[in-house]
């Protein structure tokens, strides 16, 4: 199964901005590496999405911890 790089398309230049769940949860925003557009994360308006991302990150951490025990 191919692993897809997480991220989003820039709303200004439509180029792909790679990011991680951890970066979305901790950074104040993202900068497009192509056009320089600064995207700000509004945590109040994005609370539901942030909570879901935290759940996904926790699940991913648990899977990684379990996998590491069997290496």
Beta strands, then each sheet from edge to edge (+ up, - down):
strand 1: 7-9
strand 2: 16-18
strand 3: 29-31
strand 4: 38-40
sheet 1: 1+ 2-
sheet 2: 3+ 4-
end
